[in-house]
Amino acid sequence: MKVLPIGQLLGTVLAVQANFYKVQLDSEAEAQGSGGAGEKEKLDSSLPLCPSAPLPLCLLCTRRTRLKKIGQQVMVGDRVVIEEPDWSGERGAIAEVLSRQTQLDRPPIANANQILLVFAVADPPLEPYQLSRFLVKAETTGLDVVLCLNKSDLVSPEQQQQISDRLSSWGYQPVFISVQNQINLDQVAKYLSNKITVVAGPSGVGKSSLINALIPDINLRVGEVSGKLARGRHTTRHVELFKLPSGGLLADTPGFNQPDVDCSPEELIYYFPEARERLAVASCRFNDCLHRDEPECAVRGDWERYEHYLEFLGDAIARQTQLNQQADPESTLKVKTKGKGQSQYEPKLESKKYRRTSRRTQVQALQDLYQEEEE
């Protein structure tokens, strides 16, 4: 058990803006129940508090210079030690960042437990390819994935059952909700209790509306769906954690329509639950099988998202080739993706040979020519 010295506090970083950090302070009970891998922290009972005012819930903090020197980044969700709190100004300084249980780079969040992936079944319409891409991206984080389908009041029970059966074959059990009609919001709250949850999904599906419903008086900005593109407009601009009434923290993240597939080609297949089931009962003939045209492949078959896998595989191969070329700048080949996981290599063009001469160089050449003629 870690006992903090006098003059220090524990807290969780809720938001990061420029060089300032909004830190929510722990109560003694919260401190004893937090921390990872068996580590528990405890506030010292002799910590001097301001006698004339109640303890503020949050402090606006800076980062100690020694943390900058060692390159210690402070992320949203970090468990941090605060020293020399200024109660009157509600300020403090981050002296230490505790070890992280998990870490996401996009969005930058530490110690998250799960991802709440929010989509709409209508307005905008549910796009299987886009949903599949988000699910694969969520699987790459290693966090638990909770799939939440909003605006369920806009489809019939029969359509809900069809969608549920389809996603069940993908390996997911969706939760159908309606923020507008307050349907199944209590069920969502149970999934979020006492956990740090990252809310993700495309724009316009109701992420901000859902957070407003789960956390009263938060008043996040809500966007409307574009009638021309049938897509939502971006309303969330930065990452921030919000405290849930039932316990736990919720991270609203900026919406985006096409997340990147940033895994290696060999790893991609393991981010499809239905493919993992196939590999659990059988194995491919080759250890480096990419599950395209290889003989005796255990994965290639008639499962619905196989076409999605081939598309994502092409992206993963192109990304891996680009990384290899950056590591080897003398490479004379480049990759060209042809779709459905197919790609081919083509020779690079010599940039200097085909580069157009700049106007400045042309003018300088003319000046040199005139000077030679005058001489």
Helices and strands as residue ranges (DSSP letters): E 2-3, E 8-17, E 20-25, H 28-33, E 41-42, E 58-63, H 65-69, E 79-86, E 91-97, E 103-104, E 109-110, E 114-120, H 128-140, E 144-150, G 152-154, H 157-170, E 175-176, H 185-192, E 196-200, H 207-214, E 225-226, E 231-232, E 240-243, E 249-252, G 268-271, H 273-281, H 306-327, E 333-339, E 342-347, H 351-354, H 359-374
